[in-house]
Amino acid sequence: MYQLSEVMNLIFDTVGLGVTLILLNSGIVPKFFYLILGFVCIWLSNIFTVLEGFIFPDLFNYLEHGFYLISGVLLLVSLKKEIWESIK
């Protein structure tokens, strides 16, 4: 069983990721590789959240939380890299 809030969250994240990718391709927003990968991992986590309501709930629950972990690491690496470059 799925919840409407999870589906709405996935829709809003998909729109936000699409807008971000369009802005990146146009050159308006600077390209931060690890930051974008972190956002993609959060988006994948939301996909797994919705999928676990339909099939293989244990598998998709592990994938969801695993990708949240990976996104946290990627966002931390992006922040560390940005701070390190601003110090130099």
Secondary structure, DSSP 4 states (H G I P E B T S, - for coil): ---HHHHHHHHHHHHHHHHHHHHHHHTSS---HHHHHHHHHHHHHHHHHHHTTTS-HHHHHHHHHHHHHHHHHHHHHHHHHHHHHHH-
